[in-house]
Structures are given as structure tokens and as C-alpha cells.
Amino acid sequence: MRAIMLVSLLFLLLGCSFWPKYATGGFAQHYIFSPYYEDKLNKKDRFYTLYLKLQAINTRLIELSKTKYYRCYPAFFKQFHLLLNKAAQQFAAGFYLSAEKSTDILEQAIDLVGKQNPNKCQPLPNTFQQVFRVNY
């Protein structure tokens, strides 16, 4: 009886863990932005430009986060990061058209925020919400 209880307890503890699988979540989702990921890509592939576009958006978002724009629109920057992670995951999974659509939406939204005056912190125009609501 004790042996059955011990085996079932071990099975319960080891078989049903709540931890994510190895290399999922955490820093693994940011792996696409590391320099090592670029070495794995084929530079002759037509989707390599999409990867470069994702890298450019990531660096631009980091630069904008260090300015006054982040203090004016913190909720939108959170949405920008979520959409950037979504596009990066789509690219890593091979859904290139979805990733391209997400990066286009993200580029338009970042351009609209970048055109605002960060010293006044005015509300964004309605065109921003219309651009950002599309397929998010």
C-alpha cells in the first residue's frame, strides 16, 4: 500500500509540473532579437528583409522608450511591446505574412506617436486608434 502511494505521489509531482517546457517563455521569446539568431537565417531568403524590419522596429521602440514619449503614452508602449512580441513569435514560427501585417501596423502606430509633441502630451488622433485596432 505504501509503495502504491509513493509511486502515485511521485507521478503526481514529477508528471504534472506547472513549469513551462525548456526554452519557452521568459527570455526565449526575445531570442529573435539576439545577434545569434541572425546567423541562423539565410540572407538570400526573401523574408530576411522582414527580420531586418523587426530589428529596426525593436531598436526604434527602445529609443522611443527612453524619451518623453514613453511618459506621455505608457499604455500604448505596452501595446507596442506586445505587438512586437507577437510579430516576433509569428516570424519565428514561420507565419511570415501575419508577421509582416503585424509589423506594418506597428510601424504605422509608432510613426503616429513619433509625430506628436512629447512636451505637451496631447491625446492621440482618432486615426491612431483606427490603425492600431486593425487585427490586434
Summary of the structure (lengths in Angstrom):
residues: 136
radius of gyration: 20.7
end to end distance: 54.6
largest distance: 73.1
contacts: 321
relative contact order: 0.10
helix: 72%
strand: 0%
